[in-house]
Amino acid sequence: MQNFLHYLTFPYLLQGCVTALGLLFGALVGGLLIGFVLALGADARWIWLRYPVRAYIYVIRGTPQLLQLILLFNVLPQAGLTLSPFVSALLALTINETAFCAEIIRGGIRSVNRDQRIAAQAFGFSALTELCYVVVPQGLRAIIPALGNEAVGLLKSTSLASVVGVSELTLRSQTIVSQNFEFLPVLLASGVMYIVLSAGIAGVQNWCERSIGTGRRLRRKHAATPIADDAGPLERMAPHRSDATPGVPQLDIDAVRVRYGNRDVLKDVSLSVAPGEVVALLGKSGSGKSTLLKTILALNPVESGAIRIESRSLTATPSGAPMPRRRLPKARADARIGMVFQNFALFDHLSAVDNAASIPLRVQNVPYGEALRRARIALVKVGLKDFADHMPHELSGGQQQRVGIARALASDPRVILLDEPTSALDPELVGEVDETIRRLAQTGITMLLSTHDVNFAASVADRVVFLHDGRIIEQGTPDILRAPSTPEFAAFLRHPDDDAQPLRAASPEPKPFVLPAGLEPTR
């Protein structure tokens, strides 16, 4: 026991620990930096980049690390490049780690909910902004545990450096044993040192899991800034009229055709929405309602036709050429279209107020204080003043959807699109979202919403549009719900989808909407 304690604090072995840690951190940092680039390349849309990167990862993962180390140590001098044993070992370990880290990072990126990535794109996030503020913070939840395991494995793999003469912990233990033959105390002390180092890695991993990507830091920051009813006027969230040309539709869809494979999903759809108008899209599942909303945001490629927001095209450049993919984020940001998604698509790592502030802050480059002010006002407007610091998983489905509405409002939208906003909710939660949308409709915000609820459409919409098989079959005021002029619409009203509700004999009048003091919209 005394010999064991002696070797446990033996400076010669402690220096070996320092060498092992140097190899560990050097290879891990290099592997992460290069592996991150490789992870992006492995899923790139360009074949010329994707396949070579995947081939590199396959080869590195498929060959023994010891073989890589020996080859590198012996091949580089023949090429005229002589490195020290430590640098050679560090380079070999780093190269091996790039492949494993790339797959860990790629798995983390793929673990991020696809709906959230679509939401980021819809609001105009650039690819880099989406990666930095949506994908990576959430991907870390899956990356950190796997990376902690990889770091422990790499720590043990540093012992392979002894074959090229690096005097790390294992080689130093063997040196001592070869001199005094005290196998048990020396090797036991060496094993305990590895365990202590592994425990340190586990401690860092646990801290990262608790602190990174959970939103706790932001919640503490906002806890001292409660939302007040008199948060300020709604001048930044008023319906846009000042920059609209008189007589020009707020939203103009002209003969748009969308095709999935060999099937036409939208067939020459044309629709104009005037400023302040609320239009409800009705139709059975598969009729093209959601596809139309996503196409407005250029999330679906347009086969033909044009989409304009106040004369600004989302499908073509000013010269008439198709909008390049790299310019779509700016075009979406300039169009200022708010989107409320069927499945909420909130950013899970952000609190309610940070979700609402994300578009002004990350897309519109609004100063942080102003973005937070907009978010607060939007949350007041949807009745969530007291839930600003709650994370999405702490909210009910109806509250999450209202946060989604607040996020759209805080983006200062010209038009708000709502894609089946209540279809993912339990029946008892539908009412609170419906009431919120009714109130917004009375403020004069231009809205285009798809729904299965005929009664809700009758109570909220200025105009009802019926889609069938990718075409607009009928449209008009809500009165057409009681006197359809086409057999397709009449059949839909008699036998709606399972999620839809037939029109009642009389639709109740919506409650008048009164904004909190100081929140009256400006025209």
C-alpha atoms as one frame of an Amber mdcrd trajectory, in Angstrom:
protein
   0.000   0.000   0.000   2.824   2.381   0.852   4.508   1.740  -2.521   1.184
   2.311  -4.271   0.751   5.750  -2.623   4.341   6.567  -3.444   3.882   5.850
  -7.157   0.489   7.596  -7.186   2.276  10.885  -6.453   5.517   9.999  -8.230
   6.583  13.041 -10.339   7.857  10.829 -13.144   4.390   9.298 -13.589   2.636
  12.656 -13.145   4.700  14.040 -16.017   3.420  11.116 -18.085  -0.139  12.232
 -17.215   0.655  15.723 -18.515   1.940  14.255 -21.779  -1.196  12.110 -22.135
  -3.400  15.144 -21.503  -1.480  17.117 -24.114  -2.125  14.411 -26.690  -5.766
  14.166 -25.610  -6.656  17.848 -25.870  -4.574  18.477 -28.954  -6.130  15.575
 -30.872  -9.637  16.286 -29.585  -9.588  19.985 -30.501  -8.111  19.275 -33.918
 -10.547  16.418 -34.476 -13.516  18.600 -33.544 -12.538  21.522 -35.764 -11.786
  19.397 -38.822 -14.571  16.937 -38.001 -17.145  19.752 -37.972 -16.174  20.698
 -41.525 -16.227  17.047 -42.571 -19.668  16.568 -40.996 -21.059  19.404 -43.105
 -19.325  18.040 -46.187 -20.648  14.521 -45.619 -24.227  15.790 -45.952 -23.551
  18.477 -48.557 -25.876  18.592 -51.544 -22.909  18.578 -53.937 -21.920  15.047
 -54.954 -18.349  16.076 -55.758 -17.911  17.039 -52.090 -20.128  14.536 -50.336
 -18.666  11.287 -51.687 -14.944  12.090 -51.194 -15.641  13.172 -47.606 -17.586
   9.999 -46.864 -14.848   7.899 -48.455 -12.226   9.570 -46.216 -14.330   8.890
 -43.108 -14.839   5.272 -44.159 -11.116   4.648 -44.673 -10.001   6.301 -41.432
 -12.635   4.533 -39.336 -11.896   1.213 -41.004  -8.143   1.023 -40.326  -6.498
   0.369 -36.937  -5.244   3.462 -35.148  -1.930   1.767 -34.370  -1.400   1.103
 -38.067  -2.117   4.755 -38.894   0.372   5.862 -36.244   3.174   3.594 -37.490
   2.575   4.490 -41.139   2.604   8.203 -40.437   5.736   7.988 -38.289   7.620
   6.064 -40.981   6.215   7.609 -44.173   6.667  11.302 -43.413  10.504  11.127
 -43.079  10.667   9.461 -46.514   8.793  12.467 -47.885  11.392  14.785 -46.355
   9.290  15.801 -43.349  10.771  14.757 -40.011   8.658  15.343 -36.934   9.292
  14.676 -33.281   7.654  11.559 -31.815   5.171  13.710 -29.871   4.099  15.727
 -32.925   3.859  12.566 -35.048   1.671  10.884 -32.452  -0.468  14.020 -32.077
  -0.948  14.256 -35.839  -1.921  10.584 -36.149  -4.383  10.775 -33.260  -5.900
  13.960 -34.699  -6.377  12.420 -38.128  -8.125   9.442 -36.574 -10.331  11.676
 -34.433 -11.489  13.760 -37.412 -13.436  10.798 -38.796 -15.055   9.811 -35.506
 -15.853  13.397 -34.505 -17.343  14.018 -37.952 -19.825  11.178 -37.478 -20.656
  12.283 -33.934 -21.312  15.849 -35.090 -23.262  14.685 -38.142 -25.485  12.581
 -35.902 -26.072  15.583 -33.627 -26.996  17.795 -36.564 -29.420  15.196 -37.873
 -31.044  14.884 -34.445 -32.412  18.441 -34.646 -36.131  18.507 -35.358 -36.662
  19.077 -39.075 -39.684  21.309 -38.418 -37.478  23.772 -36.544 -35.028  23.950
 -39.438 -37.889  24.579 -41.850 -39.183  27.302 -39.520 -35.766  28.971 -39.492
 -35.639  28.888 -43.284 -39.196  30.193 -43.577 -38.380  33.262 -41.499 -35.264
  34.055 -43.535 -32.411  32.561 -41.498 -29.310  32.222 -43.629 -27.663  28.809
 -43.722 -24.928  30.022 -41.353 -27.366  31.648 -38.925 -29.547  28.542 -38.902
 -26.491  26.408 -38.187 -25.128  28.615 -35.405 -28.329  29.544 -33.579 -30.700
  26.628 -34.206 -28.845  23.488 -35.262 -25.645  23.512 -33.214 -27.188  24.541
 -29.841 -29.695  21.705 -30.074 -27.360  19.230 -31.745 -25.029  19.584 -28.762
 -27.542  17.655 -26.675 -26.804  14.577 -28.754 -23.168  15.422 -29.453 -21.929
  15.964 -25.885 -22.618  12.460 -24.450 -21.099  10.754 -27.494 -18.172  13.160
 -27.452 -17.542  12.488 -23.761 -17.362   8.787 -24.501 -15.012   9.473 -27.420
 -12.756  11.605 -25.198 -12.411   8.790 -22.659 -11.545   6.376 -25.465  -9.013
   8.842 -26.844  -7.388   9.191 -23.418  -6.764   5.452 -23.336  -5.586   5.505
 -26.964  -2.793   7.931 -26.055  -0.933   4.875 -24.738  -0.404   3.875 -28.392
   1.984   6.790 -28.720   4.538   4.757 -26.777   5.244   2.663 -29.885   6.887
   5.676 -31.532   8.822   6.654 -28.400   6.489   9.185 -26.764   7.124   9.055
 -23.043   3.524   9.150 -21.864   2.001   7.529 -18.801   1.942   3.894 -19.979
   5.511   3.945 -21.300   6.788   5.509 -18.085   5.004   2.823 -16.041   6.654
   0.119 -18.140  10.034   1.805 -17.708   9.700   1.781 -13.909   8.554  -1.847
 -13.859  11.495  -2.918 -16.038  13.848  -1.483 -13.442  12.338  -2.587 -10.105
   9.804  -5.303 -11.118   7.131  -3.823  -8.813   4.328  -4.687 -11.204   1.310
  -4.347  -8.910   1.891  -0.939  -7.235   3.205   0.753 -10.385   0.500  -0.479
 -12.747  -2.200   0.028 -10.113  -1.081   3.641  -9.629  -1.056   4.125 -13.395
  -4.580   2.700 -13.663  -5.858   4.988 -10.905  -4.370   7.997 -12.709  -6.251
   7.030 -15.889  -9.453   6.670 -13.844  -8.972  10.097 -12.252  -8.417  11.681
 -15.663 -11.505   9.887 -17.010 -13.508  11.141 -14.028 -12.422  14.684 -14.910
 -13.671  14.182 -18.454 -16.969  12.829 -17.110 -17.299  15.869 -14.855 -16.829
  18.244 -17.786 -19.332  16.215 -19.795 -21.949  16.408 -17.020 -21.454  20.159
 -16.662 -21.862  20.648 -20.409 -25.017  18.523 -20.472 -26.554  20.633 -17.702
 -25.502  24.011 -19.054 -25.335  23.908 -22.847 -28.394  24.066 -25.065 -30.951
  24.164 -22.221 -31.714  27.894 -22.226 -31.141  28.214 -18.470 -28.677  31.073
 -18.781 -31.119  33.100 -20.876 -33.936  32.370 -18.471 -31.964  33.759 -15.538
 -31.169  36.845 -17.553 -34.821  37.484 -18.400 -36.072  36.702 -14.934 -35.195
  40.230 -13.841 -37.129  41.831 -16.733 -40.817  40.979 -16.309 -43.307  41.835
 -19.022 -45.665  44.645 -18.244 -49.083  45.413 -19.670 -47.878  48.885 -20.640
 -44.908  47.519 -22.564 -45.278  50.200 -25.185 -47.242  50.907 -28.369 -47.556
  48.451 -31.201 -46.029  50.686 -33.833 -43.514  48.000 -34.769 -46.237  45.363
 -35.041 -48.935  47.356 -36.766 -50.247  46.124 -40.103 -48.062  47.434 -42.882
 -49.821  50.095 -44.888 -47.329  52.937 -45.217 -45.025  51.173 -47.663 -47.806
  49.540 -49.693 -48.793  50.954 -53.065 -52.517  51.810 -53.207 -54.410  49.205
 -55.185 -51.572  46.681 -55.070 -52.409  43.384 -53.301 -50.476  42.602 -50.171
 -50.016  39.061 -51.480 -50.359  38.122 -55.139 -50.158  34.514 -56.338 -50.187
  34.255 -60.120 -50.761  30.905 -61.885 -48.462  28.964 -59.557 -47.789  25.349
 -60.396 -45.911  23.005 -58.023 -44.937  19.444 -58.829 -43.714  16.633 -56.579
 -42.059  14.101 -58.835 -44.546  13.354 -61.595 -47.572  14.630 -59.676 -48.921
  18.170 -59.859 -49.776  19.322 -56.342 -50.762  22.894 -57.221 -52.273  23.514
 -60.637 -52.217  27.118 -61.846 -53.332  28.579 -58.520 -54.010  32.321 -58.561
 -55.018  34.310 -55.496 -54.781  37.957 -54.413 -55.018  39.052 -50.786 -55.690
  42.715 -50.032 -54.065  44.566 -47.116 -55.857  43.742 -43.887 -57.851  40.891
 -45.423 -58.251  37.540 -43.673 -58.494  34.607 -46.098 -59.295  31.055 -44.971
 -58.250  28.075 -47.082 -60.556  25.077 -46.887 -60.180  21.671 -48.456 -59.675
  18.013 -47.690 -56.287  16.688 -46.680 -54.075  16.554 -49.750 -55.922  19.344
 -51.532 -52.839  21.582 -51.491 -53.503  23.998 -48.615 -50.250  23.453 -46.718
 -48.300  23.183 -49.963 -49.621  26.587 -51.026 -48.526  28.218 -47.765 -45.048
  26.686 -47.973 -44.782  27.696 -51.616 -45.504  31.309 -50.692 -42.353  31.160
 -48.545 -40.393  29.513 -51.378 -39.989  26.332 -49.338 -41.212  24.384 -52.373
 -39.764  24.838 -55.853 -42.197  26.512 -58.250 -42.628  24.855 -61.627 -44.186
  27.999 -63.100 -45.979  31.159 -62.020 -45.029  33.971 -59.653 -45.522  35.008
 -56.024 -45.233  38.644 -54.976 -45.431  40.421 -51.645 -46.306  44.061 -52.342
 -44.777  43.681 -55.811 -41.643  41.996 -54.421 -41.141  38.614 -56.062 -40.102
  35.553 -54.085 -39.740  33.375 -57.157 -37.718  35.544 -59.547 -35.009  38.199
 -59.542 -35.738  41.707 -60.884 -34.388  40.549 -64.247 -36.955  37.746 -64.389
 -34.521  34.874 -63.804 -35.415  32.192 -61.212 -34.429  33.206 -57.691 -31.060
  31.574 -56.860 -31.082  29.435 -53.754 -28.391  31.528 -52.090 -30.617  34.631
 -52.340 -33.743  33.056 -50.910 -32.979  33.828 -47.217 -32.684  37.560 -47.938
 -35.775  37.491 -50.149 -37.757  35.844 -47.343 -36.420  38.294 -44.777 -37.278
  41.287 -46.981 -40.778  39.926 -47.636 -41.493  39.853 -43.882 -43.954  36.965
 -43.892 -44.842  35.560 -40.490 -45.530  31.836 -40.322 -47.390  29.800 -37.704
 -46.821  26.077 -38.114 -49.127  23.150 -37.565 -46.663  21.452 -35.197 -45.552
  24.699 -33.493 -41.898  24.393 -34.644 -40.655  26.426 -31.690 -36.925  26.468
 -31.060 -36.731  24.016 -28.164 -33.567  25.482 -26.643 -35.066  28.975 -26.283
 -37.600  30.325 -23.804 -40.876  31.840 -24.995 -39.522  35.387 -25.049 -36.329
  34.311 -26.824 -38.376  32.437 -29.410 -40.400  35.560 -30.050 -37.260  37.719
 -30.239 -35.328  35.332 -32.490 -36.526  36.693 -35.852 -35.925  40.402 -35.157
 -32.566  39.580 -33.573 -31.140  36.994 -35.979 -32.813  37.882 -39.276 -33.642
  41.569 -39.158 -30.529  42.602 -37.189 -32.597  44.561 -34.681 -30.683  45.603
 -31.519 -31.164  43.202 -28.649 -33.170  45.607 -26.490 -35.598  46.417 -29.298
 -35.956  42.741 -30.251 -36.754  41.881 -26.638 -39.293  44.735 -26.464 -41.059
  43.427 -29.570 -41.113  39.935 -28.094 -42.612  41.171 -24.832 -45.357  43.088
 -26.604 -46.154  40.099 -28.801 -46.465  37.824 -25.758 -48.777  40.332 -24.086
 -50.865  40.409 -27.236 -51.391  36.624 -27.219 -52.036  36.493 -23.480 -48.737
  34.945 -22.353 -47.241  37.772 -20.347 -46.597  35.504 -17.364 -44.975  32.711
 -19.394 -42.122  34.622 -21.021 -39.369  32.655 -19.291 -40.921  29.226 -19.770
 -39.298  26.732 -22.090 -41.466  25.137 -24.809 -41.619  21.790 -23.005 -43.051
  23.587 -19.970 -46.025  24.932 -21.937 -49.240  23.292 -23.032 -49.900  22.740
 -26.727 -52.181  25.759 -26.892 -49.599  27.943 -25.173 -46.872  26.721 -27.524
 -48.996  27.620 -30.514 -49.629  31.074 -29.069 -45.864  31.504 -28.655 -45.627
  30.596 -32.337 -48.131  33.351 -33.111 -46.142  35.785 -30.948 -42.957  34.865
 -32.841 -44.682  35.674 -36.123 -46.016  38.973 -34.748 -42.646  40.086 -33.390
 -41.134  39.730 -36.858 -43.118  42.822 -37.927 -44.949  40.922 -40.687 -46.693
  42.170 -43.777 -48.644  38.906 -43.937 -49.138  36.101 -41.433 -49.591  32.548
 -42.722 -51.170  29.967 -40.414 -50.936  26.315 -41.394 -53.646  24.289 -39.632
 -52.895  26.124 -36.356 -55.163  23.929 -34.205 -54.958  20.508 -35.864 -52.177
  19.273 -33.537 -54.007  20.368 -30.377 -56.268  18.493 -28.023 -59.915  19.620
 -28.372 -59.880  21.450 -25.029 -56.925  23.583 -26.192 -58.349  24.566 -29.563
 -60.525  27.343 -28.160 -57.705  29.448 -26.736 -55.799  29.445 -30.044 -58.946
  30.136 -32.086 -59.781  33.065 -29.833 -56.259  34.469 -30.188 -56.485  34.305
 -33.991 -59.947  35.934 -33.952 -58.537  38.796 -31.930 -55.622  39.244 -34.285
 -57.971  39.258 -37.272 -59.778  42.240 -35.768 -56.570  44.298 -35.562 -56.288
  44.547 -39.363 -53.331  42.212 -39.878 -53.315  40.487 -43.259 -53.744  36.757
 -42.698 -53.920  33.637 -44.844 -54.799  30.500 -42.902 -55.596  26.905 -43.716
 -58.066  25.070 -41.526 -60.450  22.125 -41.396 -62.777  23.940 -39.006 -65.588
  25.360 -41.134 -67.143  27.217 -38.204 -63.865  28.879 -37.333 -63.380  29.936
 -40.958 -66.879  31.411 -40.986 -66.239  33.433 -37.832 -62.785  34.786 -38.640
 -62.421  35.129 -42.411 -63.330  37.936 -44.782 -63.069  35.454 -47.640 -63.182
  31.681 -47.897 -61.186  29.848 -50.572 -61.881  26.190 -51.305 -59.129  24.028
 -52.816 -59.709  20.672 -54.421 -57.086  18.515 -56.097 -54.587  21.378 -56.238
 -56.993  23.934 -57.741 -59.080  26.778 -56.365 -62.619  25.593 -57.069 -64.624
  28.266 -55.308 -64.090  31.441 -53.287 -66.155  34.236 -51.803 -67.434  35.664
 -48.542 -68.294  33.217 -45.730 -71.847  33.186 -47.092 -70.722  30.621 -49.671
 -70.484  28.125 -46.820 -74.282  28.051 -46.747 -74.794  28.137 -50.495 -71.917
  26.382 -52.300 -72.052  26.680 -56.063 -69.864  23.695 -56.992 -70.556  20.023
 -56.288 -67.021  19.521 -54.902 -67.501  22.230 -52.270 -70.987  20.992 -51.423
 -69.612  17.473 -50.965 -66.849  18.777 -48.702 -69.339  20.648 -46.508 -71.552
  17.543 -46.263 -68.694  15.117 -45.630 -65.639  17.000 -44.360 -62.435  15.299
 -43.225 -62.419  13.581 -39.873 -60.616  16.599 -38.423 -63.165  19.037 -39.804
 -66.443  20.092 -38.249 -69.598  20.635 -40.272 -71.019  24.120 -40.320 -73.393
  24.754 -37.440 -76.747  26.370 -37.920 -75.398  29.637 -36.618 -71.891  30.722
 -35.839 -71.481  32.662 -32.611 -70.234  36.162 -32.906 -66.623  36.434 -31.769
 -65.927  38.429 -28.656 -64.781  41.977 -29.349 -61.057  42.275 -28.945 -59.758
  44.978 -26.639 -55.988  45.404 -26.507 -54.306  46.213 -23.214 -53.806  49.887
 -22.501 -51.089  51.418 -24.638 -51.085  48.617 -27.188 -53.448  50.084 -29.778
 -52.198  49.418 -33.332 -51.149  52.376 -35.431 -52.167  52.567 -39.052
